[in-house]
Amino acid sequence: MAYKTTYPFTGEVLKEYDNATDAELEQALETGHQLYQTWRNSPVAERAQDLQKIADLMKDRKEDLAKAMTYDMGKLLTEAQGEVDLCIGIVEYYAKNGEKFMESVPLESPAGRAYYAKQSTGVIVAVEPWNFPLYQVVRVFAPNFIVGNPMILKHASICATSAQKFADLTLDAGAPKGALTNLFISYDQVSKAIHDPRVAGVCLTGSERGGAAVAREAGAALKKSTLELGGNDAFIVLDDADFDEVKKVSPGARLYNAGQVCTSSKRFIVMADKYDDFVENLKDAFSKAKIGDPMDPETVVAPLSSKSAQEKLQKQVDSAIAGGATLVYGNEPINGEGFFFQPTILTNISKDNPVYNQEMFGPVAVVYKVDSEQEAIDLANDSSYGLGNTIFSSNREHAQAVAEKIETGMSFINSGWTSLPELPFGGVKNSGYGRELSELGFDAFVNQHLVFEPNN
């Protein structure tokens, strides 16, 4: 596996990295295991203080971290800066709440006195994707740092610079060696690590194929795993929605991060009487969205992360059109060396269209017309994915009632997707299992150790 930074705006290879050896993997496992043994007997408060130091240094290095992400995978610099801010918030959230989250939990039992202690379990292997090079790492690193689970990171091959910069930052902030070890390893080495007795679990954010492979290895090794996989999120516009707000929010819900977001709105489901107006507004917004240099604050649509991502999305759009979809806007080549994809709108995708149940990872919006609320709900649920979902309604109770009928892990009312430290993140169906962030994510790799003393 070739780890390197190829700037998606120019196609230029900026830096290449050597693959890690088996000896380096062994050293990381041993260092992490020794740290786990130390952390089991050390105060949580010490780790909380160390975590806050990491957050403080992230503030100092914000621009450096942001530029590394833009060079690695092409996202807008403004979006990268926002990502660093979000990550600082996540780190500070666990630094502040870690001691409380680690407190023992009393249990009611007529048979005696009981509680469960929260304890670390060991080294965690994290396999992370490229679309949010820092956020994907931080949201699993920060809680496990507090718990006392050292982490070995296998990041996406195109995000090597971002991964190494953050790993170096943790050491520079004073975190112990082994707390986060970034390794440029192969998937065979990932499998080897999962099967190692010093590893307690594995978390992955990525594709269905990657999730299935990691889950298979984790199951064979009897290791716990959490998976956050793809999404084909619905954006449902109910008949009582504030349509002016819908028109304001919907374009960005698809174009943020060049559409390369698992929880971005991909299927827009609109009542028939508002359908034409919705499509026209989306077309107008897409046509005006500036495409270009991700370092330019005026740019709205950045390049895709790689040439292969661009080619895959083009094949999907071509397949959709060949299968009967209507091209409303876009799908025209963009001159230049960058891996750009013109914002595109497709309609009339029937259930037998090849892309009906596919996630299109890029600035492609699919719009559906429905005649009833129940039809909207049924269409939203007719997917193998279940990650996120958006409901627009001017009536909160109505929106909540519809949201709870959608087979998904997260629903957002009158807004596009969002991520906050205190809110759990994760999905159902083929979008994975387990949760990250909030206290739910904190407990993902915690030993809930029962201590019971029966009555005499």
C-alpha positions as CSV (number, residue, x, y, z in Angstrom):
1,M,0.0,0.0,0.0
2,A,1.5,3.3,-1.1
3,Y,1.1,6.0,1.5
4,K,1.5,9.4,0.0
5,T,0.0,12.9,-0.3
6,T,-1.3,13.7,-3.7
7,Y,-2.8,17.2,-3.8
8,P,-6.2,16.8,-5.4
9,F,-6.3,20.3,-6.8
10,T,-3.2,19.7,-9.0
11,G,-2.6,16.0,-9.0
12,E,0.9,16.6,-7.8
13,V,2.5,14.1,-5.4
14,L,3.8,16.2,-2.5
15,K,5.2,13.5,-0.2
16,E,5.6,9.7,0.0
17,Y,6.0,7.5,3.0
18,D,7.6,4.1,3.6
19,N,5.4,1.3,4.7
20,A,5.8,0.1,8.3
21,T,7.6,-3.2,8.9
22,D,6.4,-6.1,11.0
23,A,9.0,-5.2,13.5
24,E,7.6,-1.6,13.9
25,L,4.1,-3.1,14.3
26,E,5.4,-5.4,17.1
27,Q,7.1,-2.5,18.8
28,A,3.9,-0.5,18.7
29,L,1.9,-3.4,20.1
30,E,4.4,-3.9,23.0
31,T,4.6,-0.2,23.8
32,G,0.9,0.2,23.7
33,H,0.4,-2.9,25.9
34,Q,2.9,-1.6,28.5
35,L,1.2,1.7,28.6
36,Y,-2.2,0.0,29.1
37,Q,-0.7,-1.8,32.1
38,T,0.4,1.5,33.5
39,W,-2.8,3.3,32.8
40,R,-4.9,0.7,34.5
41,N,-3.4,1.8,37.8
42,S,-3.1,5.6,37.2
43,P,-5.7,8.3,38.0
44,V,-8.1,9.3,35.3
45,A,-7.4,13.0,36.3
46,E,-3.9,12.7,34.9
47,R,-5.1,11.6,31.5
48,A,-7.7,14.3,31.5
49,Q,-5.0,16.9,32.1
50,D,-2.8,15.4,29.3
51,L,-5.8,15.4,27.0
52,Q,-6.4,19.1,27.7
53,K,-2.8,19.8,26.8
54,I,-3.4,18.1,23.4
55,A,-6.4,20.4,22.8
56,D,-4.3,23.4,23.7
57,L,-1.6,22.5,21.2
58,M,-4.2,21.8,18.6
59,K,-5.3,25.4,18.9
60,D,-1.7,26.5,18.4
61,R,-1.3,24.3,15.3
62,K,-4.7,24.8,13.8
63,E,-3.5,26.2,10.5
64,D,-0.9,23.5,10.1
65,L,-3.4,20.7,10.7
66,A,-6.0,22.3,8.4
67,K,-3.6,22.8,5.5
68,A,-2.4,19.2,5.9
69,M,-5.9,18.0,5.4
70,T,-6.5,20.2,2.4
71,Y,-3.3,18.9,0.8
72,D,-4.1,15.3,1.6
73,M,-7.7,15.1,0.4
74,G,-8.6,18.4,-1.2
75,K,-11.2,19.7,1.2
76,L,-11.8,23.5,1.4
77,L,-9.4,25.1,3.8
78,T,-12.3,26.8,5.5
79,E,-13.9,23.4,6.1
80,A,-10.6,22.0,7.3
81,Q,-10.3,24.9,9.8
82,G,-13.8,24.1,11.0
83,E,-12.8,20.5,11.4
84,V,-9.9,21.3,13.6
85,D,-12.2,23.5,15.8
86,L,-14.7,20.6,16.1
87,C,-11.9,18.2,17.1
88,I,-10.6,20.6,19.7
89,G,-14.2,20.6,21.1
90,I,-14.3,16.8,21.2
91,V,-10.9,16.6,23.0
92,E,-12.0,19.2,25.5
93,Y,-15.3,17.5,26.0
94,Y,-13.7,14.3,27.1
95,A,-11.0,16.1,29.1
96,K,-13.8,17.8,31.0
97,N,-16.2,14.8,31.4
98,G,-13.8,11.9,31.5
99,E,-13.6,11.5,35.3
100,K,-17.4,11.6,35.5
101,F,-17.8,9.1,32.7
102,M,-15.3,6.7,34.5
103,E,-17.2,6.7,37.8
104,S,-18.5,3.4,39.0
105,V,-22.2,2.8,38.6
106,P,-24.2,1.5,41.5
107,L,-26.7,-1.3,40.9
108,E,-29.9,-2.1,42.8
109,S,-30.2,-5.7,44.0
110,P,-32.2,-7.1,46.9
111,A,-29.5,-9.9,47.1
112,G,-26.7,-7.6,48.2
113,R,-24.5,-4.6,47.4
114,A,-23.4,-4.2,43.8
115,Y,-21.8,-1.8,41.3
116,Y,-19.9,-2.0,38.1
117,A,-16.5,-0.3,37.7
118,K,-15.5,1.1,34.3
119,Q,-12.1,-0.1,33.3
120,S,-9.8,-0.1,30.3
121,T,-9.5,-3.2,28.1
122,G,-6.3,-2.8,26.2
123,V,-4.9,-1.6,22.9
124,I,-7.4,-0.6,20.2
125,V,-6.8,-0.7,16.5
126,A,-8.4,2.2,14.6
127,V,-8.9,2.0,10.8
128,E,-10.0,5.4,9.6
129,P,-11.0,7.0,6.2
130,W,-9.9,10.0,4.3
131,N,-12.9,12.3,4.2
132,F,-12.4,13.8,7.6
133,P,-8.7,13.1,8.3
134,L,-8.6,14.6,11.8
135,Y,-12.2,14.2,13.0
136,Q,-12.4,10.5,12.3
137,V,-9.3,9.9,14.4
138,V,-10.1,12.3,17.3
139,R,-13.6,11.0,17.9
140,V,-12.2,7.5,18.8
141,F,-8.8,8.6,20.2
142,A,-10.1,11.1,22.8
143,P,-12.5,8.8,24.7
144,N,-10.1,5.9,24.6
145,F,-7.3,8.1,25.9
146,I,-9.4,8.9,28.9
147,V,-10.5,5.2,29.4
148,G,-6.9,4.2,29.3
149,N,-6.9,2.3,26.0
150,P,-3.8,3.0,23.8
151,M,-4.5,3.2,20.1
152,I,-2.7,2.1,17.0
153,L,-3.9,4.1,13.9
154,K,-4.1,2.8,10.4
155,H,-5.3,5.8,8.4
156,A,-6.2,6.0,4.8
157,S,-3.2,5.9,2.5
158,I,-3.9,9.3,1.1
159,C,-4.0,11.0,4.5
160,A,-0.6,10.0,5.7
161,T,0.6,13.6,6.4
162,S,-2.5,14.4,8.5
163,A,-2.2,11.2,10.4
164,Q,1.5,11.7,11.3
165,K,1.1,15.4,12.2
166,F,-1.6,14.5,14.8
167,A,0.3,11.6,16.2
168,D,3.4,13.8,16.5
169,L,1.3,16.5,18.2
170,T,0.1,14.1,20.9
171,L,3.7,13.4,21.8
172,D,4.7,17.1,21.7
173,A,1.8,17.8,24.0
174,G,3.2,15.4,26.6
175,A,1.1,12.3,26.0
176,P,3.0,9.1,26.8
177,K,4.5,7.2,23.9
178,G,2.1,4.6,22.7
179,A,-1.0,6.6,23.5
180,L,-1.5,7.1,19.7
181,T,0.8,5.3,17.3
182,N,0.3,6.0,13.7
183,L,1.6,3.2,11.4
184,F,1.7,3.0,7.6
185,I,0.6,-0.6,7.6
186,S,-1.1,-3.0,5.1
187,Y,-4.4,-4.6,5.6
188,D,-2.6,-7.9,6.2
189,Q,-0.8,-6.2,9.1
190,V,-4.1,-4.9,10.4
191,S,-5.4,-8.4,10.5
192,K,-2.3,-9.5,12.3
193,A,-2.7,-6.8,14.9
194,I,-6.4,-7.7,15.4
195,H,-5.4,-11.3,16.2
196,D,-2.7,-10.2,18.6
197,P,-3.7,-11.0,22.3
198,R,-2.6,-7.5,23.3
199,V,-5.3,-5.9,21.2
200,A,-8.7,-5.6,22.8
201,G,-10.8,-4.3,19.9
202,V,-11.0,-2.6,16.6
203,C,-13.0,0.4,15.3
204,L,-13.4,1.2,11.6
205,T,-15.1,4.0,9.7
206,G,-15.2,3.3,6.0
207,S,-16.9,1.2,3.3
208,E,-19.2,-1.8,3.6
209,R,-16.4,-4.0,2.1
210,G,-13.9,-2.7,4.6
211,G,-16.3,-3.1,7.5
212,A,-17.1,-6.6,6.6
213,A,-13.4,-7.6,6.3
214,V,-12.6,-6.0,9.7
215,A,-15.7,-7.5,11.4
216,R,-14.8,-10.9,10.0
217,E,-11.3,-10.7,11.4
218,A,-12.5,-9.3,14.7
219,G,-15.1,-12.1,15.0
220,A,-12.5,-14.8,14.3
221,A,-10.3,-13.3,17.0
222,L,-13.2,-12.8,19.5
223,K,-12.5,-9.1,19.6
224,K,-15.1,-6.3,20.0
225,S,-15.6,-4.1,17.0
226,T,-17.5,-0.9,16.1
227,L,-18.2,0.1,12.5
228,E,-19.4,3.3,11.0
229,L,-20.0,2.6,7.3
230,G,-21.7,4.3,4.4
231,G,-25.0,6.1,4.2
232,N,-27.6,7.1,1.6
233,D,-29.3,9.6,3.8
234,A,-32.8,10.9,3.0
235,F,-33.8,14.6,3.2
236,I,-37.5,14.6,3.6
237,V,-39.5,17.7,3.0
238,L,-42.9,17.4,4.7
239,D,-46.0,19.3,3.5
240,D,-45.8,21.7,6.5
241,A,-42.1,22.5,6.0
242,D,-40.8,26.1,5.9
243,F,-40.0,26.0,2.3
244,D,-37.8,29.1,2.3
245,E,-35.6,27.4,4.9
246,V,-35.6,24.2,2.9
247,K,-34.3,26.1,-0.1
248,K,-31.6,27.8,2.0
249,V,-30.3,24.6,3.6
250,S,-30.6,21.9,0.9
251,P,-27.8,22.8,-1.5
252,G,-25.2,22.9,1.3
253,A,-26.5,19.7,2.7
254,R,-25.2,18.0,-0.4
255,L,-22.2,20.1,-1.4
256,Y,-20.3,20.3,1.9
257,N,-16.9,18.5,1.7
258,A,-17.6,18.1,-2.0
259,G,-20.4,15.7,-1.1
260,Q,-17.9,13.3,0.5
261,V,-19.8,12.8,3.8
262,C,-21.4,9.6,5.0
263,T,-24.2,11.6,6.6
264,S,-24.7,14.2,3.9
265,S,-28.2,14.3,2.3
266,K,-28.1,12.2,-0.9
267,R,-31.8,11.4,-1.5
268,F,-34.1,14.4,-1.5
269,I,-37.7,13.4,-1.0
270,V,-40.2,16.1,-1.8
271,M,-44.0,16.4,-1.9
272,A,-45.3,16.7,-5.5
273,D,-46.7,20.2,-5.1
274,K,-43.2,21.6,-4.1
275,Y,-41.1,19.2,-6.3
276,D,-40.6,21.5,-9.3
277,D,-39.7,24.5,-7.1
278,F,-37.3,22.4,-5.1
279,V,-35.5,21.1,-8.2
280,E,-35.3,24.5,-9.7
281,N,-33.8,26.0,-6.5
282,L,-31.2,23.2,-6.3
283,K,-30.3,23.7,-9.9
284,D,-29.8,27.4,-9.4
285,A,-27.7,26.9,-6.3
286,F,-25.5,24.2,-7.9
287,S,-25.0,26.3,-11.1
288,K,-23.7,29.2,-8.9
289,A,-21.5,27.2,-6.6
290,K,-17.9,28.2,-7.4
291,I,-15.6,25.3,-8.2
292,G,-11.9,25.8,-7.8
293,D,-8.9,26.2,-5.5
294,P,-9.7,24.7,-2.1
295,M,-7.3,27.3,-0.5
296,D,-9.5,30.1,-1.9
297,P,-12.2,31.2,0.7
298,E,-14.6,32.0,-2.1
299,T,-14.6,28.4,-3.4
300,V,-17.7,26.4,-2.7
301,V,-16.9,23.0,-4.3
302,A,-13.5,21.5,-3.8
303,P,-12.0,18.6,-5.8
304,L,-12.7,15.1,-4.9
305,S,-10.2,13.3,-2.8
306,S,-8.5,11.3,-5.6
307,K,-8.6,10.3,-9.2
308,S,-10.1,7.0,-8.3
309,A,-12.9,8.7,-6.4
310,Q,-13.6,10.9,-9.4
311,E,-13.7,7.9,-11.8
312,K,-15.9,5.8,-9.5
313,L,-18.5,8.6,-9.2
314,Q,-18.5,9.2,-13.0
315,K,-19.2,5.5,-13.5
316,Q,-22.1,5.6,-11.1
317,V,-23.6,8.7,-12.8
318,D,-23.2,7.2,-16.2
319,S,-24.8,4.0,-14.9
320,A,-27.7,5.9,-13.5
321,I,-28.4,7.8,-16.7
322,A,-28.1,4.6,-18.8
323,G,-30.6,3.0,-16.4
324,G,-33.2,5.7,-17.1
325,A,-32.4,8.6,-14.8
326,T,-33.0,12.1,-15.9
327,L,-30.0,14.4,-15.9
328,V,-31.3,17.8,-14.7
329,Y,-28.0,19.5,-14.3
330,G,-24.3,18.9,-14.3
331,N,-22.2,15.9,-15.3
332,E,-19.9,17.9,-17.5
333,P,-16.1,17.6,-17.5
334,I,-14.2,20.4,-15.7
335,N,-10.9,21.5,-17.3
336,G,-7.7,21.3,-15.3
337,E,-5.5,18.8,-13.5
338,G,-7.7,18.6,-10.3
339,F,-10.0,15.8,-9.5
340,F,-13.2,17.9,-9.8
341,F,-16.7,16.7,-10.4
342,Q,-19.4,19.2,-11.4
343,P,-22.4,19.3,-9.0
344,T,-25.0,17.1,-10.6
345,I,-28.8,16.6,-10.1
346,L,-30.5,13.4,-11.1
347,T,-34.3,12.6,-11.0
348,N,-36.6,9.7,-12.1
349,I,-34.4,7.0,-10.5
350,S,-36.6,3.9,-10.4
351,K,-36.1,1.0,-8.1
352,D,-34.5,-1.0,-10.9
353,N,-31.9,1.6,-11.6
354,P,-28.4,0.3,-10.8
355,V,-27.7,3.2,-8.4
356,Y,-31.0,3.1,-6.5
357,N,-29.4,1.5,-3.5
358,Q,-25.9,2.8,-3.9
359,E,-24.1,5.6,-2.0
360,M,-22.7,8.2,-4.4
361,F,-19.8,9.9,-2.6
362,G,-19.6,13.3,-4.2
363,P,-21.7,16.3,-5.2
364,V,-24.6,14.3,-6.8
365,A,-28.1,14.9,-5.6
366,V,-31.0,12.6,-6.4
367,V,-34.4,14.1,-6.1
368,Y,-37.6,12.0,-5.7
369,K,-41.3,13.1,-6.0
370,V,-43.8,11.6,-3.6
371,D,-47.6,12.1,-3.1
372,S,-47.9,11.4,0.6
373,E,-46.0,11.4,3.8
374,Q,-46.3,7.6,4.1
375,E,-44.7,7.3,0.6
376,A,-41.9,9.5,1.8
377,I,-41.3,7.3,4.8
378,D,-41.4,4.1,2.8
379,L,-39.0,5.5,0.2
380,A,-36.6,6.7,2.9
381,N,-36.6,3.2,4.5
382,D,-36.2,1.4,1.2
383,S,-32.4,1.3,1.6
384,S,-29.8,-1.1,2.9
385,Y,-28.3,1.9,4.7
386,G,-29.4,3.5,7.9
387,L,-27.0,6.2,9.0
388,G,-28.6,9.6,9.1
389,N,-31.8,11.4,8.0
390,T,-33.2,14.9,7.8
391,I,-36.8,16.0,8.3
392,F,-38.1,19.4,7.5
393,S,-41.4,20.4,9.2
394,S,-42.6,23.6,10.9
395,N,-44.2,21.4,13.6
396,R,-41.7,19.8,16.0
397,E,-44.0,17.0,17.2
398,H,-44.8,16.1,13.6
399,A,-41.2,16.1,12.6
400,Q,-40.2,13.9,15.6
401,A,-43.0,11.5,14.9
402,V,-41.9,11.0,11.3
403,A,-38.2,10.9,12.4
404,E,-38.9,7.9,14.7
405,K,-40.4,6.0,11.8
406,I,-37.2,6.1,9.8
407,E,-34.8,3.2,10.1
408,T,-31.7,5.1,10.8
409,G,-29.2,5.9,13.6
410,M,-29.6,9.6,13.6
411,S,-32.3,12.1,12.5
412,F,-31.8,15.9,12.2
413,I,-34.8,18.2,12.2
414,N,-34.8,21.4,10.1
415,S,-31.1,21.2,9.5
416,G,-28.6,19.3,7.5
417,W,-26.4,16.7,9.3
418,T,-24.3,17.9,12.3
419,S,-21.8,16.4,14.7
420,L,-21.2,17.6,18.3
421,P,-19.1,16.0,21.0
422,E,-22.2,15.4,23.2
423,L,-24.3,13.7,20.5
424,P,-23.8,10.0,19.7
425,F,-22.9,9.1,16.1
426,G,-23.6,5.9,14.4
427,G,-26.1,3.9,12.3
428,V,-28.0,0.7,11.8
429,K,-28.5,-1.8,8.9
430,N,-25.5,-1.8,6.5
431,S,-24.3,1.6,8.0
432,G,-22.7,-0.3,10.8
433,Y,-23.1,-0.8,14.6
434,G,-21.9,0.8,17.8
435,R,-21.7,4.5,18.6
436,E,-19.0,7.1,18.7
437,L,-19.0,10.5,20.6
438,S,-21.0,11.3,23.7
439,E,-21.0,9.0,26.7
440,L,-22.3,6.1,24.5
441,G,-19.1,6.3,22.4
442,F,-17.1,6.6,25.6
443,D,-18.3,3.2,26.7
444,A,-17.6,1.4,23.4
445,F,-14.4,-0.3,24.6
446,V,-14.9,-0.2,28.4
447,N,-14.9,-3.2,30.7
448,Q,-18.1,-2.8,32.8
449,H,-16.7,-4.9,35.7
450,L,-19.4,-6.1,38.2
451,V,-18.4,-6.1,41.8
452,F,-21.0,-7.9,44.0
453,E,-21.2,-8.7,47.7
454,P,-24.2,-10.8,48.7
455,N,-26.2,-10.2,51.9
456,N,-25.2,-12.4,54.8
